[in-house]
Amino acid sequence: MAAPVTNIADLRELARRRVPRAFFEYADRGSYDEVTLRENRRAFERLRFRQRVMHDVDRRSLATTVVGQPISMPLAIAPTGMAGLQCGSGEIHGARAAAKAGIPFCLSTVSICSIEQVRAATEMPFWFQVYVMRDRGFTRELIRRAVAAECSALMVTADLTVQGQRHREIKNGLSVPPKVTLQNLFDIASKPRWVWNVLRAPSRSFGNLDGHIKGADSLTTLAQWIAAQFDPTITWNDLAWIRELWPGKLIVKGILDPEDAKLAAAHGVDAIVVSNHGGRQLDGAPASIDVLPSVVDAVAGGTEVLFDSGIQSGQDLLKALALGARAGLIGKAFLYGLGAGGEAGVTQAIEIIRRELSVTMALTNSLDATRVSPDILWQG
């Protein structure tokens, strides 16, 4: 009898067994020496709660809003590249699970299933994340496609104009679409359920880019493709033409400094995401949770502040709320659930975090997820 899944770590272990190593480690690992990847977890672990007792905590509310959208709990699924290679049709599974849970799902530019494929398979609007590419005409076309798909928010990722080296991707020969080599033959052959799901999926390459970008549908490493296509000349001024094309809510992801947060607010974005890209970009950068309070202070309510990088539990999420975030985003935790069990695994990940959040709110005398006080954290 299989052991019950009780936390995100259990889902991670299932995903490790069920997903070929190259794709599991794409989701699981970080850049360079992975100092920031590890620090994201250590920083959360350093924070402690104040336990409060003998208060009526029977009625607790997890509901909130993000960029004007009512959601059931302060959580969203972050944009993650190649989710459809953790599990076939992965982006569709993620969008459906998020819609059922009443939280936002953000589709990545470098998703396997395209904007149109996800839209056709889902009923609820989702967010779309865009990378500004060297071919600005194609970036404009991506935004127009997101408008046509009725996406409810656009997220501009600002911290991946050049890629921090991820050693495991190079060593594993990560390629899109996946190719069978002598190195990975046994690994892939030992995971027939993964192979079957990927073969049945509507796409196995970069769905948003097929037929549009040279090299997007060839056997190339992701790092090589990003180096050739992503645009390091992007500046804050680019938000002007993005705004002209995009009529809805605009979010900028990748803020890790109070000065950048002030600039984002000054440019009128609806929300920012405090994020170090899950420890996958600038290694040696601080943990996102450590800089969150200074970013919240810097914007002084001028824009909504969301949090990303390191959330593995409802307790982590509550710590981010206590330090001023309106909601948190999950990337790795989402991909672990997806690799472990497809849509059902994503639902399981969300519900694990929901239950942990609710219980920890009760034990810290927090009744409303929109009004979590920093006083719930122990100061020593």
C-alpha positions as CSV (number, residue, x, y, z in Angstrom):
1,M,0.0,0.0,0.0
2,A,1.4,3.4,-1.0
3,A,2.1,5.9,1.8
4,P,-0.4,8.8,1.9
5,V,0.6,12.1,0.4
6,T,0.6,14.6,3.3
7,N,2.8,17.5,2.0
8,I,4.5,19.0,-1.0
9,A,7.6,17.0,-0.3
10,D,5.7,13.8,-0.9
11,L,4.5,15.1,-4.3
12,R,8.1,16.0,-5.1
13,E,9.2,12.5,-4.4
14,L,6.4,11.1,-6.6
15,A,7.3,13.5,-9.4
16,R,11.0,12.5,-9.1
17,R,10.1,8.9,-9.7
18,R,7.6,9.5,-12.5
19,V,9.2,12.2,-14.7
20,P,12.4,11.7,-16.7
21,R,15.4,13.2,-14.9
22,A,16.1,16.0,-17.4
23,F,12.6,17.4,-17.0
24,F,12.3,16.8,-13.3
25,E,15.6,18.6,-12.6
26,Y,14.6,21.4,-14.9
27,A,11.7,22.1,-12.4
28,D,13.7,21.2,-9.3
29,R,17.1,22.8,-9.6
30,G,18.6,26.3,-9.8
31,S,21.4,28.3,-11.4
32,Y,25.2,28.1,-10.8
33,D,26.0,26.9,-7.3
34,E,22.3,27.1,-6.2
35,V,23.1,29.3,-3.3
36,T,19.9,31.4,-3.8
37,L,17.8,28.2,-4.4
38,R,18.8,26.9,-1.0
39,E,18.5,30.3,0.7
40,N,14.9,30.6,-0.4
41,R,14.1,27.7,1.8
42,R,16.4,28.6,4.7
43,A,15.0,32.1,4.9
44,F,11.5,30.7,5.3
45,E,12.7,28.3,8.0
46,R,14.3,31.1,10.0
47,L,10.9,32.8,10.4
48,R,8.9,31.7,13.4
49,F,5.3,32.1,14.4
50,R,3.8,33.4,17.7
51,Q,1.4,30.8,18.9
52,R,-1.8,32.4,20.3
53,V,-4.4,30.5,22.4
54,M,-7.9,31.0,23.8
55,H,-9.2,33.2,21.0
56,D,-12.3,32.4,18.9
57,V,-10.8,31.3,15.6
58,D,-13.7,29.2,14.4
59,R,-14.6,31.5,11.4
60,R,-11.6,32.1,9.2
61,S,-11.7,33.7,5.7
62,L,-9.1,32.8,3.1
63,A,-10.8,34.7,0.3
64,T,-9.2,37.8,-1.2
65,T,-8.7,39.6,-4.5
66,V,-5.7,40.0,-6.8
67,V,-5.7,42.8,-9.4
68,G,-9.4,43.1,-8.9
69,Q,-10.1,39.3,-9.4
70,P,-11.9,37.6,-6.5
71,I,-10.1,34.4,-5.5
72,S,-10.7,31.7,-2.9
73,M,-7.3,32.0,-1.2
74,P,-4.3,34.2,-1.6
75,L,-2.5,31.9,-4.1
76,A,-1.9,31.7,-7.8
77,I,0.0,29.3,-10.1
78,A,3.2,31.0,-11.4
79,P,4.2,30.8,-15.1
80,T,6.5,27.8,-15.5
81,G,8.2,26.9,-18.7
82,M,7.6,23.4,-20.2
83,A,4.9,22.3,-17.8
84,G,3.6,20.1,-20.5
85,L,6.8,18.0,-20.3
86,Q,6.3,17.3,-16.6
87,C,3.1,15.7,-17.7
88,G,1.4,15.6,-21.1
89,S,-1.0,18.5,-21.5
90,G,0.4,19.9,-18.3
91,E,-0.7,23.5,-18.9
92,I,-4.2,22.4,-19.5
93,H,-4.2,20.3,-16.3
94,G,-2.8,23.3,-14.3
95,A,-5.4,25.7,-15.7
96,R,-8.3,23.4,-15.0
97,A,-7.1,22.6,-11.4
98,A,-6.7,26.3,-10.7
99,A,-10.1,27.1,-12.0
100,K,-11.7,24.4,-9.9
101,A,-9.8,25.8,-6.8
102,G,-10.8,29.4,-7.5
103,I,-7.3,30.7,-8.0
104,P,-5.4,32.2,-11.0
105,F,-3.3,30.2,-13.4
106,C,-0.6,32.0,-15.4
107,L,0.5,30.4,-18.7
108,S,4.2,30.9,-19.8
109,T,5.4,32.1,-23.1
110,V,7.5,29.0,-23.3
111,S,4.7,26.6,-22.5
112,I,4.2,23.4,-24.3
113,C,0.5,23.8,-24.9
114,S,-0.3,27.1,-26.7
115,I,-2.5,29.9,-25.6
116,E,-5.2,28.8,-28.0
117,Q,-4.9,25.1,-26.9
118,V,-5.3,26.0,-23.3
119,R,-8.2,28.4,-24.0
120,A,-10.0,25.8,-26.0
121,A,-9.7,23.3,-23.2
122,T,-10.8,25.6,-20.3
123,E,-13.8,27.7,-19.4
124,M,-12.2,30.2,-17.0
125,P,-9.9,33.0,-18.2
126,F,-6.2,32.6,-17.3
127,W,-3.3,35.0,-17.0
128,F,-0.5,35.1,-19.7
129,Q,3.2,35.7,-19.0
130,V,5.2,37.3,-21.8
131,Y,8.9,37.5,-22.4
132,V,10.0,40.4,-24.6
133,M,12.0,38.9,-27.4
134,R,14.4,40.3,-30.0
135,D,11.6,40.0,-32.5
136,R,9.4,42.7,-31.1
137,G,6.8,42.0,-33.8
138,F,6.3,38.5,-32.5
139,T,6.1,39.8,-28.9
140,R,3.3,42.1,-30.1
141,E,1.6,39.2,-31.8
142,L,1.8,37.1,-28.6
143,I,0.1,39.9,-26.7
144,R,-2.6,40.2,-29.3
145,R,-3.2,36.4,-29.0
146,A,-3.5,36.8,-25.3
147,V,-6.1,39.5,-25.8
148,A,-8.0,37.3,-28.3
149,A,-8.0,34.4,-25.7
150,E,-9.5,36.8,-23.2
151,C,-6.7,36.4,-20.7
152,S,-7.5,38.3,-17.6
153,A,-4.0,39.6,-16.8
154,L,-0.6,40.0,-18.5
155,M,2.6,39.3,-16.6
156,V,5.8,40.7,-18.0
157,T,8.8,38.8,-16.7
158,A,11.7,41.2,-16.2
159,D,14.5,39.1,-14.8
160,L,15.2,36.7,-17.7
161,T,16.7,38.8,-20.4
162,V,19.8,36.7,-20.3
163,Q,19.8,33.3,-18.7
164,G,21.7,32.3,-15.6
165,Q,23.5,29.0,-16.3
166,R,21.7,26.0,-14.9
167,H,24.3,23.3,-14.8
168,R,21.8,20.4,-14.7
169,E,20.1,21.4,-17.9
170,I,23.4,21.3,-19.8
171,K,24.5,18.1,-18.3
172,N,21.1,16.4,-19.0
173,G,21.1,17.7,-22.6
174,L,17.6,19.2,-22.0
175,S,15.9,19.6,-25.4
176,V,12.5,20.6,-26.7
177,P,10.8,18.6,-28.0
178,P,12.3,15.7,-26.0
179,K,14.7,13.5,-27.9
180,V,15.8,10.0,-27.0
181,T,19.6,9.5,-26.7
182,L,21.8,6.8,-25.3
183,Q,22.1,8.9,-22.2
184,N,18.4,9.0,-21.4
185,L,17.1,5.9,-23.2
186,F,16.6,3.8,-20.1
187,D,15.3,6.7,-18.0
188,I,12.5,7.5,-20.5
189,A,11.8,3.9,-21.2
190,S,11.3,3.2,-17.5
191,K,8.4,5.8,-17.4
192,P,5.8,4.5,-19.9
193,R,2.9,6.5,-18.3
194,W,4.8,9.7,-18.8
195,V,5.6,8.7,-22.5
196,W,1.9,7.8,-23.1
197,N,0.6,11.1,-21.7
198,V,3.1,13.2,-23.6
199,L,2.4,11.4,-26.9
200,R,-1.4,12.0,-26.4
201,A,-0.9,15.7,-25.7
202,P,-1.8,18.3,-28.3
203,S,1.8,19.6,-28.3
204,R,5.3,18.4,-27.5
205,S,7.3,21.6,-28.4
206,F,6.9,25.2,-27.6
207,G,3.3,25.6,-28.5
208,N,3.2,29.4,-28.6
209,L,6.3,29.6,-30.8
210,D,5.9,26.8,-33.3
211,G,5.9,28.1,-36.8
212,H,6.7,31.6,-35.6
213,I,10.3,31.6,-34.3
214,K,13.2,30.0,-36.1
215,G,14.5,27.1,-34.1
216,A,11.6,26.8,-31.7
217,D,10.5,23.5,-33.2
218,S,13.9,21.9,-33.7
219,L,16.0,19.8,-31.4
220,T,17.8,22.5,-29.5
221,T,18.7,23.1,-25.8
222,L,16.5,25.5,-24.0
223,A,19.5,27.6,-22.9
224,Q,20.7,28.0,-26.5
225,W,17.3,29.0,-27.6
226,I,16.8,31.6,-24.9
227,A,20.3,33.1,-25.6
228,A,19.3,33.5,-29.2
229,Q,15.8,34.9,-28.7
230,F,15.4,36.8,-25.4
231,D,16.1,40.6,-25.5
232,P,18.6,42.1,-23.1
233,T,17.8,45.6,-24.3
234,I,14.4,45.8,-22.6
235,T,13.8,48.9,-20.4
236,W,11.0,50.4,-18.4
237,N,10.2,52.4,-21.5
238,D,8.9,49.2,-23.1
239,L,5.9,49.2,-20.8
240,A,4.5,52.0,-22.9
241,W,4.0,50.0,-26.1
242,I,2.9,47.0,-24.1
243,R,0.2,49.1,-22.5
244,E,-0.9,50.2,-25.9
245,L,-1.6,46.6,-26.9
246,W,-2.8,45.3,-23.6
247,P,-6.1,46.7,-22.2
248,G,-6.2,44.6,-19.0
249,K,-4.3,44.3,-15.8
250,L,-0.5,44.5,-16.1
251,I,1.9,42.7,-13.7
252,V,5.7,42.9,-13.6
253,K,7.5,39.8,-12.3
254,G,11.1,39.6,-11.1
255,I,11.3,42.6,-8.7
256,L,14.0,42.1,-6.0
257,D,15.0,45.6,-5.1
258,P,13.1,48.5,-3.6
259,E,14.3,51.0,-6.2
260,D,13.0,48.8,-9.0
261,A,9.7,48.4,-7.1
262,K,9.4,52.2,-7.0
263,L,10.0,52.4,-10.7
264,A,7.3,49.8,-11.4
265,A,4.8,51.7,-9.3
266,A,5.7,54.9,-11.0
267,H,5.0,53.3,-14.4
268,G,1.5,52.4,-13.2
269,V,1.6,48.6,-13.2
270,D,-1.3,46.9,-11.4
271,A,0.9,44.5,-9.4
272,I,4.5,43.5,-9.0
273,V,5.9,40.0,-8.1
274,V,8.8,39.9,-5.7
275,S,10.8,37.0,-7.2
276,N,14.3,35.7,-7.7
277,H,13.0,33.3,-10.3
278,G,13.0,30.5,-7.9
279,G,16.8,30.7,-7.5
280,R,17.2,30.0,-11.2
281,Q,18.7,33.3,-12.4
282,L,21.1,35.5,-10.3
283,D,22.7,33.1,-8.0
284,G,23.9,34.9,-4.8
285,A,20.8,37.1,-4.8
286,P,18.9,37.2,-1.5
287,A,15.9,35.1,-0.7
288,S,12.7,36.7,-2.0
289,I,11.1,36.6,1.5
290,D,14.1,38.6,3.0
291,V,13.5,41.5,0.6
292,L,9.7,41.4,0.7
293,P,9.3,43.9,3.6
294,S,11.5,46.5,2.0
295,V,9.7,46.3,-1.3
296,V,6.3,46.6,0.4
297,D,7.6,49.7,2.2
298,A,9.0,51.1,-1.0
299,V,5.7,51.0,-3.0
300,A,3.7,52.2,0.0
301,G,0.4,50.9,-1.4
302,G,1.1,52.3,-4.8
303,T,0.7,48.8,-6.4
304,E,-0.2,45.4,-5.3
305,V,2.7,43.2,-4.1
306,L,2.7,39.5,-4.9
307,F,5.3,37.0,-3.7
308,D,7.1,34.2,-5.5
309,S,10.1,31.9,-4.9
310,G,10.2,29.3,-2.2
311,I,6.6,28.6,-1.1
312,Q,6.3,24.9,-0.3
313,S,3.5,25.0,2.3
314,G,0.6,27.0,3.6
315,Q,2.9,28.1,6.4
316,D,5.3,29.7,3.9
317,L,2.3,31.4,2.3
318,L,1.2,32.9,5.7
319,K,4.7,34.2,6.4
320,A,4.6,36.0,3.1
321,L,1.2,37.5,3.8
322,A,2.5,38.6,7.3
323,L,5.3,40.5,5.6
324,G,3.0,42.4,3.3
325,A,2.3,40.2,0.2
326,R,-1.2,40.2,-1.0
327,A,-0.9,36.7,-2.4
328,G,1.8,34.1,-3.2
329,L,2.7,32.2,-6.4
330,I,3.8,28.6,-6.6
331,G,6.0,27.3,-9.3
332,K,8.0,24.3,-8.1
333,A,5.1,23.1,-5.8
334,F,2.8,23.2,-8.8
335,L,5.2,21.3,-11.0
336,Y,5.7,18.6,-8.4
337,G,2.0,18.1,-8.2
338,L,1.7,18.0,-12.0
339,G,4.5,15.5,-12.3
340,A,3.1,13.4,-9.5
341,G,-0.4,13.1,-10.8
342,G,-1.5,15.5,-13.5
343,E,-4.5,17.6,-12.8
344,A,-5.3,15.6,-9.7
345,G,-1.8,16.1,-8.4
346,V,-2.1,19.9,-8.9
347,T,-5.4,19.9,-7.1
348,Q,-3.7,18.0,-4.3
349,A,-0.9,20.5,-4.1
350,I,-3.3,23.4,-3.9
351,E,-5.5,21.8,-1.2
352,I,-2.4,20.8,0.9
353,I,-1.4,24.5,0.9
354,R,-5.0,25.6,1.6
355,R,-5.4,23.3,4.6
356,E,-2.0,24.3,6.0
357,L,-2.8,27.9,5.6
358,S,-6.1,27.6,7.4
359,V,-4.7,25.6,10.3
360,T,-1.8,28.0,10.8
361,M,-4.1,31.0,10.7
362,A,-6.1,29.4,13.5
363,L,-3.0,28.7,15.6
364,T,-1.7,32.3,15.2
365,N,-5.1,34.0,15.8
366,S,-5.4,35.2,12.2
367,L,-9.0,35.3,11.0
368,D,-8.8,37.1,7.6
369,A,-6.2,36.4,4.9
370,T,-6.6,40.0,3.7
371,R,-5.5,41.4,7.1
372,V,-2.6,39.2,8.3
373,S,-0.5,41.2,10.8
374,P,3.3,41.0,11.0
375,D,2.7,40.5,14.7
376,I,2.0,36.8,14.1
377,L,5.8,36.4,13.5
378,W,7.9,35.8,16.6
379,Q,10.6,38.5,17.1
380,G,12.7,36.6,19.6
